[in-house]
């Protein structure tokens, strides 16, 4: 594995650790969502780097998925990728601070986002190992 690919995965793992540290705090569901988005983005970019030698400079998880989907033997949940992209985009603006169209992510949303990040991380590790 290329050193830069490994670096993407290390930082994705750091995002997973942050999610685990924040889990269960209803005040921090938007922060959990942010780290889940970051984990998935870094995992998809690791695949792009390792397999294609180039990393798209985009944050939209659906667009990243389109770039690397043929490297996977499974399909990711595009609805969750859209939600994570929306949360990430909105969290950069103080008035919206990590909101979904329906408002702040619930604890159930945060749990779904954590599950998605965990799954993508595990799948990418198996693809690149």
MMTF fields as JSON, N, C-alpha, C and O atoms, coordinates in Angstrom:
{
  "mmtfVersion": "1.0.0",
  "mmtfProducer": "UNKNOWN",
  "numBonds": 515,
  "numAtoms": 516,
  "numGroups": 129,
  "numChains": 1,
  "numModels": 1,
  "chainsPerModel": [1],
  "groupsPerChain": [129],
  "chainIdList": ["A"],
  "bondAtomList": [4, 2, 8, 6, 12, 10, 16, 14, 20, 18, 24, 22, 28, 26, 32, 30, 36, 34, 40, 38, 44, 42, 48, 46, 52, 50, 56, 54, 60, 58, 64, 62, 68, 66, 72, 70, 76, 74, 80, 78, 84, 82, 88, 86, 92, 90, 96, 94, 100, 98, 104, 102, 108, 106, 112, 110, 116, 114, 120, 118, 124, 122, 128, 126, 132, 130, 136, 134, 140, 138, 144, 142, 148, 146, 152, 150, 156, 154, 160, 158, 164, 162, 168, 166, 172, 170, 176, 174, 180, 178, 184, 182, 188, 186, 192, 190, 196, 194, 200, 198, 204, 202, 208, 206, 212, 210, 216, 214, 220, 218, 224, 222, 228, 226, 232, 230, 236, 234, 240, 238, 244, 242, 248, 246, 252, 250, 256, 254, 260, 258, 264, 262, 268, 266, 272, 270, 276, 274, 280, 278, 284, 282, 288, 286, 292, 290, 296, 294, 300, 298, 304, 302, 308, 306, 312, 310, 316, 314, 320, 318, 324, 322, 328, 326, 332, 330, 336, 334, 340, 338, 344, 342, 348, 346, 352, 350, 356, 354, 360, 358, 364, 362, 368, 366, 372, 370, 376, 374, 380, 378, 384, 382, 388, 386, 392, 390, 396, 394, 400, 398, 404, 402, 408, 406, 412, 410, 416, 414, 420, 418, 424, 422, 428, 426, 432, 430, 436, 434, 440, 438, 444, 442, 448, 446, 452, 450, 456, 454, 460, 458, 464, 462, 468, 466, 472, 470, 476, 474, 480, 478, 484, 482, 488, 486, 492, 490, 496, 494, 500, 498, 504, 502, 508, 506, 512, 510],
  "bondOrderList": [1, 1, 1, 1, 1, 1, 1, 1, 1, 1, 1, 1, 1, 1, 1, 1, 1, 1, 1, 1, 1, 1, 1, 1, 1, 1, 1, 1, 1, 1, 1, 1, 1, 1, 1, 1, 1, 1, 1, 1, 1, 1, 1, 1, 1, 1, 1, 1, 1, 1, 1, 1, 1, 1, 1, 1, 1, 1, 1, 1, 1, 1, 1, 1, 1, 1, 1, 1, 1, 1, 1, 1, 1, 1, 1, 1, 1, 1, 1, 1, 1, 1, 1, 1, 1, 1, 1, 1, 1, 1, 1, 1, 1, 1, 1, 1, 1, 1, 1, 1, 1, 1, 1, 1, 1, 1, 1, 1, 1, 1, 1, 1, 1, 1, 1, 1, 1, 1, 1, 1, 1, 1, 1, 1, 1, 1, 1, 1],
  "groupList": [{"groupName": "UNK", "atomNameList": ["N", "CA", "C", "O"], "elementList": ["N", "C", "C", "O"], "formalChargeList": [0, 0, 0, 0], "bondAtomList": [1, 0, 2, 1, 3, 2], "bondOrderList": [1, 1, 2], "singleLetterCode": "X", "chemCompType": "L-PEPTIDE LINKING"}],
  "groupTypeList": [0, 0, 0, 0, 0, 0, 0, 0, 0, 0, 0, 0, 0, 0, 0, 0, 0, 0, 0, 0, 0, 0, 0, 0, 0, 0, 0, 0, 0, 0, 0, 0, 0, 0, 0, 0, 0, 0, 0, 0, 0, 0, 0, 0, 0, 0, 0, 0, 0, 0, 0, 0, 0, 0, 0, 0, 0, 0, 0, 0, 0, 0, 0, 0, 0, 0, 0, 0, 0, 0, 0, 0, 0, 0, 0, 0, 0, 0, 0, 0, 0, 0, 0, 0, 0, 0, 0, 0, 0, 0, 0, 0, 0, 0, 0, 0, 0, 0, 0, 0, 0, 0, 0, 0, 0, 0, 0, 0, 0, 0, 0, 0, 0, 0, 0, 0, 0, 0, 0, 0, 0, 0, 0, 0, 0, 0, 0, 0, 0],
  "groupIdList": [1, 2, 3, 4, 5, 6, 7, 8, 9, 10, 11, 12, 13, 14, 15, 16, 17, 18, 19, 20, 21, 22, 23, 24, 25, 26, 27, 28, 29, 30, 31, 32, 33, 34, 35, 36, 37, 38, 39, 40, 41, 42, 43, 44, 45, 46, 47, 48, 49, 50, 51, 52, 53, 54, 55, 56, 57, 58, 59, 60, 61, 62, 63, 64, 65, 66, 67, 68, 69, 70, 71, 72, 73, 74, 75, 76, 77, 78, 79, 80, 81, 82, 83, 84, 85, 86, 87, 88, 89, 90, 91, 92, 93, 94, 95, 96, 97, 98, 99, 100, 101, 102, 103, 104, 105, 106, 107, 108, 109, 110, 111, 112, 113, 114, 115, 116, 117, 118, 119, 120, 121, 122, 123, 124, 125, 126, 127, 128, 129],
  "secStructList": [7, 7, 2, 2, 2, 2, 2, 2, 2, 2, 2, 2, 2, 2, 2, 2, 2, 2, 2, 2, 2, 2, 6, 6, 7, 4, 4, 4, 2, 2, 2, 2, 2, 2, 2, 2, 2, 2, 2, 2, 2, 2, 2, 2, 2, 2, 2, 2, 2, 2, 2, 2, 1, 7, 7, 7, 7, 7, 7, 7, 2, 2, 2, 2, 2, 2, 2, 2, 4, 4, 4, 7, 1, 1, 7, 7, 7, 2, 2, 2, 2, 2, 2, 2, 2, 2, 2, 2, 2, 2, 2, 6, 1, 6, 6, 6, 6, 6, 3, 3, 6, 6, 3, 3, 7, 7, 2, 2, 2, 2, 2, 2, 2, 2, 2, 2, 2, 2, 2, 2, 2, 2, 2, 2, 2, 2, 2, 2, 7],
  "xCoordList": [0.848, 0.0, 0.893, 1.901, 0.508, 1.267, 1.212, 0.197, 2.287, 2.263, 1.123, 0.519, 0.83, -0.239, -1.606, -2.491, -1.776, -3.022, -3.159, -4.226, -2.073, -2.078, -2.407, -3.123, -1.892, -2.182, -3.676, -4.259, -4.294, -5.742, -6.473, -7.398, -6.062, -6.748, -6.495, -7.378, -5.297, -5.008, -5.909, -6.485, -6.035, -6.875, -8.357, -9.132, -8.76, -10.136, -10.374, -11.438, -9.385, -9.479, -9.578, -10.278, -8.873, -8.978, -10.404, -10.921, -11.031, -12.424, -13.332, -14.252, -13.086, -13.878, -13.684, -14.64, -12.454, -12.19, -12.923, -13.457, -12.949, -13.679, -15.168, -15.803, -15.717, -17.13, -17.388, -18.363, -16.531, -16.722, -16.641, -17.358, -15.764, -15.624, -16.849, -17.193, -17.5, -18.638, -19.982, -20.994, -19.987, -21.222, -22.005, -21.434, -23.311, -24.164, -24.411, -25.227, -23.736, -23.974, -24.956, -24.584, -26.204, -27.215, -26.905, -27.459, -26.035, -25.641, -24.678, -24.52, -24.035, -22.952, -23.264, -22.35, -24.542, -24.892, -24.402, -24.021, -24.405, -23.909, -22.404, -21.893, -21.696, -20.246, -19.956, -19.018, -20.757, -20.631, -20.856, -20.105, -21.888, -22.181, -21.015, -20.655, -20.422, -19.274, -18.128, -17.554, -17.799, -16.687, -17.023, -16.132, -18.284, -18.675, -18.469, -17.962, -18.86, -18.647, -17.166, -16.754, -16.367, -14.929, -14.312, -13.448, -14.743, -14.229, -14.533, -13.65, -15.783, -16.17, -15.42, -14.925, -15.335, -14.611, -13.159, -12.658, -12.494, -11.082, -10.915, -9.94, -11.854, -11.79, -11.935, -11.175, -12.901, -13.101, -11.904, -11.511, -11.328, -10.145, -8.934, -8.067, -8.867, -7.779, -7.862, -6.843, -9.067, -9.245, -8.845, -8.154, -9.273, -8.92, -7.409, -6.853, -6.752, -5.293, -4.591, -3.718, -4.974, -4.289, -4.535, -3.613, -5.761, -6.119, -6.002, -5.787, -6.145, -6.159, -5.025, -4.733, -4.394, -3.27, -3.648, -2.781, -4.924, -5.379, -6.56, -7.384, -6.627, -7.691, -8.521, -7.999, -9.797, -10.65, -10.756, -10.865, -10.723, -10.845, -12.315, -12.716, -13.093, -14.517, -14.852, -14.147, -15.949, -16.394, -17.734, -18.184, -18.365, -19.646, -19.402, -18.768, -19.906, -19.64, -20.233, -19.673, -21.341, -21.92, -21.021, -20.854, -20.444, -19.521, -18.265, -17.772, -17.739, -16.572, -16.909, -16.107, -18.096, -18.521, -18.531, -18.088, -19.036, -19.067, -17.668, -17.504, -16.667, -15.286, -14.735, -14.002, -15.083, -14.449, -15.375, -14.93, -16.628, -17.617, -17.195, -17.487, -16.515, -16.125, -15.037, -14.714, -14.471, -13.471, -14.113, -13.433, -15.415, -16.144, -16.98, -17.449, -17.159, -18.023, -19.402, -20.228, -19.648, -20.934, -21.362, -20.582, -22.584, -23.125, -23.232, -23.651, -22.856, -23.051, -24.437, -25.026, -24.948, -26.265, -26.163, -25.631, -26.671, -26.549, -27.351, -26.989, -28.433, -29.21, -28.39, -28.406, -27.681, -26.84, -25.68, -25.316, -25.097, -24.022, -24.526, -23.81, -25.758, -26.339, -26.528, -26.181, -27.076, -27.288, -25.965, -25.872, -24.956, -23.65, -23.063, -22.467, -23.223, -22.744, -23.481, -22.863, -24.792, -25.581, -25.128, -24.972, -24.916, -24.475, -23.11, -22.887, -22.194, -20.851, -20.908, -20.266, -21.669, -21.766, -22.33, -21.811, -23.395, -24.038, -23.225, -23.363, -22.39, -21.663, -20.599, -20.066, -20.286, -19.276, -19.851, -19.105, -21.157, -21.812, -22.53, -23.44, -22.133, -22.634, -24.151, -24.65, -24.893, -26.349, -26.97, -28.049, -26.308, -26.861, -26.221, -26.827, -25.042, -24.251, -24.658, -25.221, -24.364, -24.531, -25.958, -26.273, -26.827, -28.23, -28.593, -28.049, -29.511, -30.172, -31.363, -31.706, -31.995, -33.182, -34.232, -34.984, -34.283, -35.254, -34.725, -35.42, -33.521, -32.941, -31.694, -31.055, -31.363, -30.171, -30.311, -31.394, -29.224, -29.309, -29.744, -29.295, -30.611, -31.036, -29.954, -28.989, -30.129, -29.199, -29.282, -28.282, -30.479, -30.629, -29.891, -29.257, -29.975, -29.216, -27.727, -27.02, -27.262, -25.838, -25.406, -24.315, -26.253, -25.928, -25.858, -24.976, -26.778, -26.74, -25.47, -24.841, -25.096, -23.902, -22.652, -21.731, -22.629, -21.499, -21.422, -20.339, -22.557, -22.576, -22.06, -21.297, -22.468, -22.0, -20.489, -19.796, -19.978, -18.533, -17.769, -16.748, -18.26, -17.624, -17.591, -16.565, -18.718, -18.809, -17.847, -17.099, -17.872, -17.019, -15.555, -14.766, -15.188, -13.802, -13.38, -12.31, -14.224, -13.897, -13.804, -12.902, -14.726, -14.708, -13.446, -12.791, -13.107, -11.92, -10.652, -9.753, -10.567, -9.4, -9.273, -8.171, -10.395, -10.32, -9.973, -9.261, -10.452, -10.135, -8.649, -8.022, -8.096, -6.723, -5.678, -4.48, -6.111, -5.148, -4.582, -3.76],
  "yCoordList": [-1.179, 0.0, 1.242, 1.297, 2.226, 3.474, 4.19, 4.117, 4.878, 5.628, 6.65, 6.83, 7.311, 8.312, 7.648, 8.212, 6.464, 5.713, 5.347, 5.492, 4.876, 4.527, 5.744, 5.626, 6.908, 8.141, 8.475, 8.891, 8.291, 8.51, 7.599, 8.037, 6.34, 5.378, 5.636, 5.423, 6.092, 6.434, 7.574, 7.519, 8.612, 9.742, 9.354, 9.881, 8.438, 7.929, 7.177, 7.3, 6.404, 5.707, 6.671, 6.404, 7.795, 8.826, 9.374, 9.627, 9.555, 10.014, 8.986, 9.36, 7.702, 6.666, 6.723, 6.572, 6.94, 7.061, 8.266, 8.191, 9.371, 10.554, 10.236, 10.627, 9.532, 9.141, 8.322, 8.566, 7.366, 6.504, 7.303, 7.022, 8.297, 9.128, 10.026, 10.358, 10.414, 11.335, 10.621, 11.228, 9.346, 8.557, 8.693, 8.706, 8.792, 8.815, 10.191, 10.332, 11.208, 12.565, 13.241, 13.577, 13.445, 13.993, 15.41, 15.86, 16.103, 17.456, 17.421, 18.429, 16.294, 16.24, 15.372, 14.889, 15.175, 14.332, 14.925, 14.176, 16.242, 16.868, 16.667, 16.534, 16.646, 16.424, 14.968, 14.692, 14.051, 12.643, 12.527, 11.841, 13.196, 13.158, 13.718, 13.162, 14.814, 15.41, 14.399, 14.209, 13.754, 12.791, 11.553, 10.962, 11.161, 10.037, 10.41, 9.606, 11.626, 12.075, 12.088, 11.634, 12.606, 12.681, 11.29, 11.077, 10.355, 8.987, 8.37, 7.803, 8.483, 7.901, 8.584, 7.916, 9.904, 10.636, 10.176, 9.92, 10.07, 9.66, 8.218, 7.898, 7.355, 5.966, 5.895, 5.191, 6.615, 6.601, 7.216, 6.757, 8.253, 8.873, 7.944, 7.971, 7.127, 6.144, 5.147, 4.788, 4.703, 3.776, 4.455, 3.857, 5.697, 6.433, 6.576, 6.387, 6.904, 7.074, 5.761, 5.716, 4.717, 3.433, 2.805, 2.272, 2.869, 2.171, 3.027, 2.499, 4.363, 5.221, 6.233, 6.836, 6.406, 7.329, 8.793, 9.662, 9.074, 10.462, 10.563, 9.652, 11.68, 11.889, 13.094, 14.205, 12.884, 14.016, 15.019, 14.635, 16.28, 17.328, 17.715, 18.846, 16.758, 16.974, 16.393, 15.528, 16.891, 16.404, 15.675, 15.068, 15.738, 15.075, 13.566, 13.072, 12.854, 11.415, 10.639, 9.623, 11.093, 10.397, 10.552, 9.606, 11.728, 11.922, 11.084, 10.486, 11.036, 10.186, 8.716, 7.976, 8.306, 6.926, 6.595, 5.518, 7.515, 7.284, 7.012, 6.225, 7.662, 7.503, 6.121, 5.532, 5.599, 4.365, 3.154, 2.066, 3.307, 2.227, 0.918, -0.155, 0.992, -0.245, -1.017, -2.143, -0.429, -1.108, -1.928, -2.698, -1.759, -2.416, -3.566, -3.511, -4.595, -5.708, -5.58, -6.486, -4.45, -4.206, -2.773, -1.977, -2.463, -1.128, -0.415, -1.012, 0.854, 1.65, 2.282, 2.423, 2.659, 3.278, 4.733, 5.577, 5.021, 6.361, 7.393, 8.57, 6.975, 7.912, 8.396, 9.582, 7.484, 7.876, 8.745, 9.711, 8.419, 9.258, 10.675, 11.645, 10.799, 12.125, 12.867, 14.043, 12.184, 12.821, 13.292, 14.41, 12.447, 12.825, 14.017, 14.901, 14.047, 15.185, 16.451, 17.505, 16.36, 17.525, 18.045, 19.252, 17.141, 17.546, 18.214, 19.247, 17.628, 18.195, 19.593, 20.513, 19.756, 21.053, 22.094, 23.207, 21.735, 22.69, 22.993, 24.078, 22.079, 22.305, 23.384, 23.874, 23.758, 24.79, 26.194, 27.172, 26.306, 27.605, 27.666, 26.874, 28.612, 28.619, 28.58, 27.955, 29.217, 29.219, 27.852, 27.574, 27.005, 25.69, 24.574, 23.516, 24.781, 23.872, 22.404, 21.894, 21.749, 20.307, 19.826, 18.813, 20.546, 20.176, 19.319, 19.477, 18.424, 17.708, 18.567, 19.511, 18.268, 19.05, 19.076, 20.042, 18.023, 17.95, 18.538, 18.488, 19.09, 19.676, 18.936, 18.228, 19.116, 18.477, 16.956, 16.425, 16.249, 14.783, 14.239, 14.708, 13.258, 12.599, 11.608, 11.367, 11.049, 10.008, 8.787, 8.106, 8.513, 7.402, 7.711, 6.829, 8.974, 9.378, 9.174, 8.598, 9.653, 9.535, 8.067, 7.734, 7.198, 5.764, 5.194, 4.388, 5.605, 5.157, 5.643, 4.901, 6.894, 7.453, 6.732, 6.463, 6.422, 5.663, 4.286, 3.833, 3.626, 2.299, 2.373, 1.508, 3.392, 3.56, 3.748, 3.104, 4.626, 4.883, 3.613, 3.307, 2.873, 1.604, 0.622, -0.003, 0.494, -0.441, -0.062, -0.902, 1.21, 1.652, 1.448, 0.986, 1.786, 1.621, 0.149, -0.164, -0.741, -2.176, -2.698, -3.47, -2.28, -2.722, -2.235, -2.993, -0.974, -0.407, -1.093, -1.37, -1.368, -2.103, -3.458, -3.873, -4.145, -5.46, -5.334, -6.185, -4.309, -4.102, -3.812, -4.317, -3.002, -2.525, -3.389, -3.142, -4.395, -5.263, -6.318, -7.131],
  "zCoordList": [0.0, 0.0, 0.0, 0.704, -0.794, -0.852, 0.502, 1.195, 0.885, 2.142, 2.213, 3.27, 1.107, 1.129, 1.31, 1.954, 0.749, 0.957, 2.427, 3.024, 2.989, 4.412, 5.27, 6.264, 4.894, 5.638, 5.583, 6.585, 4.41, 4.312, 5.295, 5.979, 5.368, 6.233, 7.716, 8.546, 8.046, 9.446, 9.897, 10.984, 9.065, 9.466, 9.462, 10.261, 8.572, 8.608, 9.919, 10.527, 10.347, 11.625, 12.795, 13.771, 12.695, 13.737, 13.812, 14.9, 12.651, 12.651, 13.321, 14.048, 13.088, 13.764, 15.275, 16.035, 15.703, 17.144, 17.731, 18.838, 16.995, 17.457, 17.592, 18.571, 16.618, 16.678, 17.938, 18.649, 18.212, 19.392, 20.689, 21.649, 20.707, 21.905, 22.115, 23.25, 21.022, 21.092, 21.174, 21.523, 20.855, 20.807, 22.109, 23.2, 21.97, 23.151, 23.726, 24.637, 23.226, 23.704, 22.748, 21.624, 23.177, 22.274, 21.792, 20.789, 22.493, 22.064, 20.886, 20.198, 20.64, 19.659, 18.441, 17.773, 18.153, 17.007, 15.684, 14.784, 15.55, 14.311, 14.175, 13.063, 15.295, 15.261, 14.882, 14.133, 15.395, 14.991, 13.487, 12.794, 12.987, 11.55, 10.744, 9.706, 11.212, 10.523, 10.425, 9.353, 11.543, 11.534, 10.699, 10.089, 10.667, 9.81, 8.346, 7.564, 7.974, 6.595, 6.27, 5.202, 7.185, 6.954, 6.818, 5.967, 7.641, 7.565, 6.204, 5.561, 5.77, 4.482, 3.345, 2.437, 3.39, 2.338, 2.248, 1.153, 3.367, 3.375, 2.9, 2.221, 3.25, 2.775, 1.262, 0.597, 0.719, -0.732, -1.449, -2.521, -0.853, -1.454, -1.361, -2.235, -0.315, -0.213, -1.362, -1.953, -1.675, -2.798, -4.101, -4.926, -4.291, -5.513, -5.635, -6.717, -4.548, -4.564, -4.901, -5.767, -4.222, -4.383, -5.753, -6.37, -6.216, -7.446, -8.706, -9.797, -8.559, -9.744, -9.772, -10.804, -8.62, -8.545, -8.5, -8.592, -8.36, -8.29, -7.331, -7.24, -6.623, -5.65, -6.082, -6.17, -6.348, -6.723, -5.576, -4.412, -5.912, -4.895, -4.723, -4.999, -4.267, -4.009, -2.644, -2.123, -2.078, -0.771, -0.865, 0.107, -2.03, -2.239, -2.308, -3.24, -1.325, -1.235, -2.402, -2.814, -2.934, -4.091, -5.31, -6.08, -5.49, -6.616, -6.433, -7.39, -5.201, -4.941, -5.193, -5.763, -4.765, -4.973, -6.458, -6.856, -7.282, -8.735, -9.284, -10.216, -8.706, -9.172, -8.828, -9.623, -7.651, -7.16, -7.11, -6.746, -7.459, -7.286, -7.934, -7.406, -9.068, -9.751, -9.009, -9.388, -7.965, -7.147, -6.02, -5.341, -5.829, -4.748, -5.305, -6.442, -4.501, -4.903, -4.266, -4.372, -3.605, -2.97, -3.273, -3.795, -2.945, -3.167, -1.828, -0.837, -1.794, -0.587, -0.636, -1.708, 0.52, 0.62, 0.165, 0.886, -1.026, -1.596, -0.817, -0.804, -0.166, 0.648, 1.841, 2.17, 2.482, 3.619, 3.135, 3.805, 1.989, 1.445, 1.182, 1.43, 0.678, 0.439, 1.757, 1.865, 2.758, 4.057, 4.66, 5.165, 4.605, 5.154, 4.406, 5.021, 3.097, 2.313, 2.725, 2.874, 2.911, 3.327, 4.683, 4.868, 5.629, 6.967, 6.89, 7.521, 6.121, 5.997, 5.4, 5.906, 4.331, 3.668, 4.62, 4.707, 5.335, 6.225, 7.473, 8.037, 7.918, 9.173, 9.017, 10.013, 7.786, 7.578, 7.709, 7.659, 7.876, 7.995, 9.333, 9.579, 10.221, 11.596, 11.741, 12.676, 10.862, 10.986, 10.777, 11.299, 10.026, 9.713, 10.523, 10.692, 11.015, 11.838, 11.836, 12.805, 10.739, 10.657, 10.669, 11.294, 9.983, 9.988, 8.783, 7.69, 9.014, 7.93, 7.515, 8.226, 6.395, 6.024, 7.133, 7.257, 7.932, 9.027, 10.334, 11.348, 10.334, 11.539, 11.984, 11.206, 13.256, 13.813, 13.754, 14.004, 13.426, 13.406, 14.766, 15.812, 14.73, 15.965, 16.401, 15.676, 17.575, 18.02, 17.1, 16.876, 16.568, 15.625, 14.317, 13.737, 13.853, 12.666, 12.916, 12.089, 14.062, 14.393, 14.412, 13.949, 14.942, 14.971, 13.553, 13.257, 12.673, 11.268, 10.584, 9.83, 10.85, 10.228, 10.727, 9.955, 12.026, 12.575, 11.922, 11.551, 11.784, 11.162, 9.726, 9.296, 8.991, 7.61, 7.582, 6.794, 8.436, 8.476, 8.831, 8.215, 9.824, 10.216, 9.048, 8.778, 8.364, 7.236, 6.121, 5.621, 5.734, 4.63, 4.999, 4.174, 6.224, 6.673, 6.58, 6.059, 7.084, 7.051, 5.617, 5.292, 4.772, 3.372, 2.679, 1.964, 2.89, 2.231, 2.727, 1.933, 4.012, 4.52, 3.834, 3.476, 3.652, 3.004, 1.522, 0.988, 0.859, -0.561, -0.746, -1.677, 0.138, -0.046, 0.649, 0.505, 1.398, 2.101, 1.18, 1.603]
}
